Amino acid sequence: MSAGASTSAKRWVGWTARIVAVVVVLAFIAHARHQSITQMIGNALDAVTRALDPKDGLLPQIQRSRTPPDITLTPTSGSLPAQITVTGTGYQPHEKVEISAHVAVLATAVADDHGSFTTAIRVRADEFCPHHQCEITASGKNSLKWTTAPYDLAN
């Protein structure tokens, strides 16, 4: 047996062992839920099929738009508290986009037919803004796209 054939055989055995382990775990779960292993595998395949659906699945939503997101803040600097207009592009049409500063969600916008949005946020005086700068983040809830823009604090 050649070295290449030996490596292939080892990979095959490794994948076979993984598949057997998954089937054993599914059988245990099926027994605990009083379902047959066929029902459990069917449910898992249904979930994968829904996730990969070319129209509404998760993977196509992630891949649908290749344009990177971008946000612009108006104004770009000032003191806190501050009223800021956030304008964003590059998201999916009609996607919900969360606008946050550090970990605090400040607003949720909905992108238009072209994946763009404009919304107003209010950054409170007690927001965590290290190094005289607030990092404003816009995160797409379906596309998982996100981007940031700095809001510089005036001294």
C-alpha positions as CSV (number, residue, x, y, z in Angstrom):
1,M,0.0,0.0,0.0
2,S,1.4,3.4,-1.0
3,A,1.7,6.3,1.4
4,G,-1.0,8.2,-0.5
5,A,-3.4,5.3,-0.3
6,S,-2.6,4.9,3.4
7,T,-3.5,8.5,4.1
8,S,-6.7,8.2,2.1
9,A,-7.7,5.1,4.1
10,K,-7.0,6.9,7.4
11,R,-9.1,9.8,6.3
12,W,-12.0,7.5,5.3
13,V,-11.8,5.7,8.6
14,G,-11.7,9.0,10.5
15,W,-14.8,10.3,8.7
16,T,-16.6,7.0,9.1
17,A,-15.9,7.1,12.8
18,R,-17.3,10.7,13.0
19,I,-20.5,9.6,11.1
20,V,-21.0,6.6,13.4
21,A,-20.6,8.9,16.5
22,V,-23.2,11.3,15.1
23,V,-25.6,8.5,14.4
24,V,-25.1,7.1,18.0
25,V,-25.7,10.6,19.5
26,L,-28.9,11.0,17.3
27,A,-30.1,7.5,18.4
28,F,-29.6,8.4,22.1
29,I,-31.5,11.7,21.6
30,A,-34.2,10.0,19.6
31,H,-34.7,7.4,22.4
32,A,-34.8,10.2,25.0
33,R,-37.5,12.1,23.0
34,H,-39.4,8.9,22.1
35,Q,-38.8,9.4,18.4
36,S,-37.3,7.1,15.9
37,I,-33.9,7.7,14.5
38,T,-35.5,8.2,11.1
39,Q,-37.7,11.0,12.5
40,M,-34.6,12.7,14.0
41,I,-32.6,12.5,10.8
42,G,-35.6,13.7,8.8
43,N,-36.0,16.7,11.2
44,A,-32.3,17.5,10.9
45,L,-32.4,17.3,7.1
46,D,-35.5,19.5,7.0
47,A,-33.6,22.1,9.1
48,V,-30.6,22.0,6.8
49,T,-32.9,22.2,3.7
50,R,-34.6,25.3,5.2
51,A,-31.3,26.9,6.0
52,L,-30.0,26.3,2.4
53,D,-33.2,27.4,0.7
54,P,-32.1,29.6,-2.2
55,K,-34.8,32.2,-1.5
56,D,-35.2,32.4,2.3
57,G,-32.3,30.4,3.7
58,L,-29.6,31.7,6.0
59,L,-26.7,31.0,3.7
60,P,-28.2,32.7,0.7
61,Q,-29.0,35.7,2.8
62,I,-25.4,36.0,3.9
63,Q,-24.1,35.5,0.3
64,R,-26.8,37.6,-1.4
65,S,-25.1,41.0,-1.1
66,R,-21.4,41.2,-1.5
67,T,-21.2,45.0,-1.1
68,P,-19.5,45.8,2.2
69,P,-21.5,47.9,4.6
70,D,-20.7,51.5,5.3
71,I,-22.0,54.1,7.7
72,T,-21.6,57.9,7.9
73,L,-22.3,59.9,11.1
74,T,-23.5,63.5,11.1
75,P,-22.0,65.2,12.9
76,T,-18.7,63.3,13.3
77,S,-17.7,65.0,16.6
78,G,-19.1,66.9,19.5
79,S,-19.8,66.4,23.2
80,L,-22.2,64.0,25.0
81,P,-25.1,63.8,25.1
82,A,-25.3,63.9,21.3
83,Q,-28.0,63.6,18.6
84,I,-26.4,61.9,15.6
85,T,-27.8,60.9,12.2
86,V,-26.5,57.6,11.0
87,T,-26.7,56.9,7.3
88,G,-25.8,53.4,6.1
89,T,-25.4,51.4,2.8
90,G,-24.6,47.9,1.8
91,Y,-27.2,46.0,3.7
92,Q,-29.9,43.6,2.4
93,P,-33.1,45.2,1.2
94,H,-35.6,45.5,4.1
95,E,-33.0,44.2,6.6
96,K,-33.2,45.3,10.3
97,V,-30.0,47.0,11.3
98,E,-29.1,47.5,14.9
99,I,-27.2,50.7,15.8
100,S,-25.1,50.5,19.0
101,A,-22.5,52.3,21.0
102,H,-20.2,49.8,22.8
103,V,-22.8,47.2,23.9
104,A,-25.9,49.5,24.2
105,V,-28.4,49.2,21.3
106,L,-29.4,52.8,20.5
107,A,-31.8,52.2,17.6
108,T,-33.0,49.7,15.0
109,A,-33.4,50.9,11.4
110,V,-34.8,49.0,8.5
111,A,-33.0,49.2,5.2
112,D,-34.9,50.3,2.1
113,D,-35.2,48.5,-1.3
114,H,-31.5,49.3,-2.0
115,G,-30.1,48.2,1.4
116,S,-29.7,51.8,2.7
117,F,-31.0,53.5,5.8
118,T,-31.0,56.7,7.7
119,T,-31.9,57.0,11.4
120,A,-31.3,59.3,14.3
121,I,-29.6,58.1,17.6
122,R,-29.0,59.8,20.9
123,V,-25.8,58.9,22.6
124,R,-26.1,59.6,26.3
125,A,-23.5,61.3,28.5
126,D,-22.9,58.1,30.4
127,E,-22.1,55.9,27.4
128,F,-18.7,54.1,27.5
129,C,-16.5,56.0,25.1
130,P,-12.8,55.3,25.7
131,H,-10.0,57.4,24.3
132,H,-12.3,60.4,23.7
133,Q,-14.2,58.5,21.0
134,C,-17.5,56.6,20.8
135,E,-17.5,53.7,18.4
136,I,-20.9,53.5,16.6
137,T,-21.7,50.1,15.1
138,A,-24.4,49.1,12.6
139,S,-25.1,45.4,12.5
140,G,-27.4,43.7,9.9
141,K,-29.6,41.1,11.6
142,N,-29.9,38.8,8.6
143,S,-26.8,39.4,6.6
144,L,-24.6,39.5,9.7
145,K,-22.7,42.4,8.1
146,W,-21.4,45.1,10.4
147,T,-19.3,48.2,10.3
148,T,-18.3,51.0,12.6
149,A,-17.6,54.7,12.5
150,P,-16.0,56.9,15.2
151,Y,-17.7,59.8,16.9
152,D,-15.0,62.0,18.3
153,L,-15.6,63.7,21.6
154,A,-14.7,67.4,22.0
155,N,-12.7,68.2,25.1
